[in-house]
Amino acid sequence: MKNTLSLPAVPGTVGAIMSRQPLMLPPLMRAREALARLRQVGVPRDFMRNCYVVDEDGRLLGVLTLHELVMAPDHRRLEQIMSAPGPVLAPGDDQERAVALMDGADSVELPVVDGGGRLVGAVTADDAMDVQREEATEDMQRMAAMLPSEQPYLQTRVWDLYKSRVVWLLLLMVSAAFTGAIITRYESALAAQVALTAFIPMLMDTGGNCGSQSSVTVIRGLSLGEIRYGDWFRVAWKEIRVGVLCGLTLAAVSLLRLVLLSRTEFMVALVVSLTLVVTVLVSKLLGCFLPILASRVRLDPAVMASPLITTIADAVSLVVYFRIAAALLQI
Amino acid sequence: MKNTLSLPAVPGTVGAIMSRQPLMLPPLMRAREALARLRQVGVPRDFMRNCYVVDEDGRLLGVLTLHELVMAPDHRRLEQIMSAPGPVLAPGDDQERAVALMDGADSVELPVVDGGGRLVGAVTADDAMDVQREEATEDMQRMAAMLPSEQPYLQTRVWDLYKSRVVWLLLLMVSAAFTGAIITRYESALAAQVALTAFIPMLMDTGGNCGSQSSVTVIRGLSLGEIRYGDWFRVAWKEIRVGVLCGLTLAAVSLLRLVLLSRTEFMVALVVSLTLVVTVLVSKLLGCFLPILASRVRLDPAVMASPLITTIADAVSLVVYFRIAAALLQI
């Protein structure tokens, strides 16, 4: 039995988190001998739960839990009591795959085999829980326009927090110049109808909120494997229907509120309400398409979250707003 | 040994996720007998890893892993080889506590005991992984202004998606009326300096982005137990310093860009830059205080995320913007 993996493990891969001394036993050994062997060599790591049956070259043949070993009749050979290996990992796999596979296989320990089928390690549940927690944190950080950091907040230096945050803030600030340019272009229209300005923040915030709802839903779905690239049409069709429903509700409430409570001019209220419908729909579609596209080109979908979508949705909704206003208010 | 828990389990509690038939053994039993007993009764559940030593009333005395049992000398009594129970859960505990405790204790299975110290179940790693994944998803949904749902996206009906999303959209849209009112109040100032309008989206987006960076960081820190209520001063002091650094950087870049590239009037560019510094600082402070306050009054901090903070930060930054403009531009 060979177990000489000396490759340096790449951070973020299965190789970096796996336990490197799985319990390996030969197929012709009997249950009683296996237990005796275990008592002799000891357990390499407390969390390890499975024994692995390997051939003389170290190739994985089967798996049996310690429970199964204890329960087996003394003289039964391991090859008679072991189960087929089921899903296996490779040392180069993304560590997220370990979590997804463990979830899918409803298992708490997975063997890791190299290209030749040789057992080189095992990923246990405590490792997988750490990965799952870190990945969720990283996704949240990316969604909120930060560069991911693994350090706990209170231990992170101010300078490192600054660096992880300022990059996206700068990028998004500069790209918001587009929105400014759009407003400048319609400056004369705004000067004629200053009342229109008052609704800009509400329209932009609503677009931003709709965009984050969709993008966060899709990003999380992609990361849990509930949504795949091939589902893009089903996702889009769902978002369109939800968007129409949300848009119409917001438009109706806004129209009633503006006309009845704020005594806004009816035509201005109508412009605002129509813009709301378009903004909600556009934001929801951007929110679902950008993360799916990102996953297609192997970018992290979480980067396509709310802040980026807000910036694009802002520009689109402003153009729509001014176009509708120009058409209906003759300005 | 009694094991007659028949309480209905409250969803979201440890009682709802625990396995109800832990392996229970008496303290005076010898290792050899224990193994024989195991082979006789079988293992109730594949993922279970520990054996629990209990007294005649079912009270938990100690824990030993199956590994430890296998390794123990045949005639050793269980009370001699067991370890102290370590951290235990109660059936009424929030299921998040199981994950936090498992992480803190570096363990993959935790005993659950009732008020009388009697063992009533055990939470295993596969249960904890499910909880951890669901809780992260719920936090993300709340952060993105949605009511949490446990259903996978593609299986969720359009109507349910609509309901989970429209509530917060309506609330936030109506509260954005404040921002509109502020703009209306400064309408004459805006009419005198229409150029100011062009920067409103950029200022608002930057405030929103800064707010989500801080709030998501703090919400995640609270949920992982890295930040507690008592840390509010350390968090605020850190956010102030990061906020000043980010604000100054953004202000400097914005000033240079506006004066050199867009040939904006210097005084207008100065108003924008000064507002940026205040907006960034205020958003970062809101972003850290609101979630900490929410956790103090036992609300879910995730509800205090970006959308709500954006709405408040918008209003604050607009007032600051118009005040500074009024002072520096004499409008």
Chai-1 contact restraints between the chains, C-beta under 6 A:
chainA,res_idxA,chainB,res_idxB,connection_type,confidence,min_distance_angstrom,max_distance_angstrom,comment,restraint_id
A,L38,B,V70,contact,1.0,0.0,6.0,A-B,restraint_1
A,R39,B,M71,contact,1.0,0.0,6.0,A-B,restraint_2
A,V43,B,H67,contact,1.0,0.0,6.0,A-B,restraint_3
A,F47,B,V108,contact,1.0,0.0,6.0,A-B,restraint_4
A,R49,B,R49,contact,1.0,0.0,6.0,A-B,restraint_5
A,L66,B,L66,contact,1.0,0.0,6.0,A-B,restraint_6
A,H67,B,V43,contact,1.0,0.0,6.0,A-B,restraint_7
A,V70,B,L38,contact,1.0,0.0,6.0,A-B,restraint_8
A,M71,B,R39,contact,1.0,0.0,6.0,A-B,restraint_9
A,V108,B,F47,contact,1.0,0.0,6.0,A-B,restraint_10
A,V108,B,A125,contact,1.0,0.0,6.0,A-B,restraint_11
A,V108,B,D126,contact,1.0,0.0,6.0,A-B,restraint_12
A,A125,B,V108,contact,1.0,0.0,6.0,A-B,restraint_13
A,A125,B,A125,contact,1.0,0.0,6.0,A-B,restraint_14
A,D126,B,V108,contact,1.0,0.0,6.0,A-B,restraint_15
A,M129,B,M129,contact,1.0,0.0,6.0,A-B,restraint_16
A,Q132,B,Q132,contact,1.0,0.0,6.0,A-B,restraint_17
A,A136,B,A136,contact,1.0,0.0,6.0,A-B,restraint_18
A,T137,B,R220,contact,1.0,0.0,6.0,A-B,restraint_19
A,M140,B,V216,contact,1.0,0.0,6.0,A-B,restraint_20
A,M140,B,R220,contact,1.0,0.0,6.0,A-B,restraint_21
A,A144,B,S212,contact,1.0,0.0,6.0,A-B,restraint_22
A,A144,B,Q213,contact,1.0,0.0,6.0,A-B,restraint_23
A,A144,B,V216,contact,1.0,0.0,6.0,A-B,restraint_24
A,A145,B,N209,contact,1.0,0.0,6.0,A-B,restraint_25
A,M146,B,Q213,contact,1.0,0.0,6.0,A-B,restraint_26
A,P152,B,E226,contact,1.0,0.0,6.0,A-B,restraint_27
A,Y153,B,T217,contact,1.0,0.0,6.0,A-B,restraint_28
A,Y153,B,G221,contact,1.0,0.0,6.0,A-B,restraint_29
A,Y153,B,E226,contact,1.0,0.0,6.0,A-B,restraint_30
A,Y153,B,I227,contact,1.0,0.0,6.0,A-B,restraint_31
A,V158,B,R241,contact,1.0,0.0,6.0,A-B,restraint_32
A,V158,B,V242,contact,1.0,0.0,6.0,A-B,restraint_33
A,L161,B,V242,contact,1.0,0.0,6.0,A-B,restraint_34
A,Y162,B,V242,contact,1.0,0.0,6.0,A-B,restraint_35
A,Y162,B,L245,contact,1.0,0.0,6.0,A-B,restraint_36
A,R165,B,Q213,contact,1.0,0.0,6.0,A-B,restraint_37
A,R165,B,C246,contact,1.0,0.0,6.0,A-B,restraint_38
A,V166,B,C246,contact,1.0,0.0,6.0,A-B,restraint_39
A,V166,B,T249,contact,1.0,0.0,6.0,A-B,restraint_40
A,L169,B,N209,contact,1.0,0.0,6.0,A-B,restraint_41
A,L169,B,C246,contact,1.0,0.0,6.0,A-B,restraint_42
A,L172,B,N209,contact,1.0,0.0,6.0,A-B,restraint_43
A,M173,B,T206,contact,1.0,0.0,6.0,A-B,restraint_44
A,M173,B,L250,contact,1.0,0.0,6.0,A-B,restraint_45
A,A176,B,P201,contact,1.0,0.0,6.0,A-B,restraint_46
A,A176,B,M202,contact,1.0,0.0,6.0,A-B,restraint_47
A,A176,B,D205,contact,1.0,0.0,6.0,A-B,restraint_48
A,T179,B,P201,contact,1.0,0.0,6.0,A-B,restraint_49
A,G180,B,A198,contact,1.0,0.0,6.0,A-B,restraint_50
A,G180,B,M202,contact,1.0,0.0,6.0,A-B,restraint_51
A,I183,B,T197,contact,1.0,0.0,6.0,A-B,restraint_52
A,I183,B,A198,contact,1.0,0.0,6.0,A-B,restraint_53
A,T184,B,A198,contact,1.0,0.0,6.0,A-B,restraint_54
A,E187,B,V194,contact,1.0,0.0,6.0,A-B,restraint_55
A,A191,B,V194,contact,1.0,0.0,6.0,A-B,restraint_56
A,V194,B,E187,contact,1.0,0.0,6.0,A-B,restraint_57
A,V194,B,A191,contact,1.0,0.0,6.0,A-B,restraint_58
A,T197,B,I183,contact,1.0,0.0,6.0,A-B,restraint_59
A,T197,B,T197,contact,1.0,0.0,6.0,A-B,restraint_60
A,A198,B,G180,contact,1.0,0.0,6.0,A-B,restraint_61
A,A198,B,I183,contact,1.0,0.0,6.0,A-B,restraint_62
A,A198,B,T184,contact,1.0,0.0,6.0,A-B,restraint_63
A,P201,B,A176,contact,1.0,0.0,6.0,A-B,restraint_64
A,P201,B,T179,contact,1.0,0.0,6.0,A-B,restraint_65
A,P201,B,M204,contact,1.0,0.0,6.0,A-B,restraint_66
A,P201,B,D314,contact,1.0,0.0,6.0,A-B,restraint_67
A,M202,B,A176,contact,1.0,0.0,6.0,A-B,restraint_68
A,M202,B,G180,contact,1.0,0.0,6.0,A-B,restraint_69
A,M204,B,P201,contact,1.0,0.0,6.0,A-B,restraint_70
A,D205,B,A176,contact,1.0,0.0,6.0,A-B,restraint_71
A,T206,B,M173,contact,1.0,0.0,6.0,A-B,restraint_72
A,N209,B,A145,contact,1.0,0.0,6.0,A-B,restraint_73
A,N209,B,L169,contact,1.0,0.0,6.0,A-B,restraint_74
A,N209,B,L172,contact,1.0,0.0,6.0,A-B,restraint_75
A,N209,B,P307,contact,1.0,0.0,6.0,A-B,restraint_76
A,S212,B,A144,contact,1.0,0.0,6.0,A-B,restraint_77
A,Q213,B,A144,contact,1.0,0.0,6.0,A-B,restraint_78
A,Q213,B,M146,contact,1.0,0.0,6.0,A-B,restraint_79
A,Q213,B,R165,contact,1.0,0.0,6.0,A-B,restraint_80
A,V216,B,M140,contact,1.0,0.0,6.0,A-B,restraint_81
A,V216,B,A144,contact,1.0,0.0,6.0,A-B,restraint_82
A,T217,B,Y153,contact,1.0,0.0,6.0,A-B,restraint_83
A,R220,B,T137,contact,1.0,0.0,6.0,A-B,restraint_84
A,R220,B,M140,contact,1.0,0.0,6.0,A-B,restraint_85
A,G221,B,Y153,contact,1.0,0.0,6.0,A-B,restraint_86
A,E226,B,P152,contact,1.0,0.0,6.0,A-B,restraint_87
A,E226,B,Y153,contact,1.0,0.0,6.0,A-B,restraint_88
A,I227,B,Y153,contact,1.0,0.0,6.0,A-B,restraint_89
A,R241,B,V158,contact,1.0,0.0,6.0,A-B,restraint_90
A,V242,B,V158,contact,1.0,0.0,6.0,A-B,restraint_91
A,V242,B,L161,contact,1.0,0.0,6.0,A-B,restraint_92
A,V242,B,Y162,contact,1.0,0.0,6.0,A-B,restraint_93
A,L245,B,Y162,contact,1.0,0.0,6.0,A-B,restraint_94
A,C246,B,R165,contact,1.0,0.0,6.0,A-B,restraint_95
A,C246,B,V166,contact,1.0,0.0,6.0,A-B,restraint_96
A,C246,B,L169,contact,1.0,0.0,6.0,A-B,restraint_97
A,T249,B,V166,contact,1.0,0.0,6.0,A-B,restraint_98
A,L250,B,M173,contact,1.0,0.0,6.0,A-B,restraint_99
A,P307,B,N209,contact,1.0,0.0,6.0,A-B,restraint_100
A,D314,B,P201,contact,1.0,0.0,6.0,A-B,restraint_101
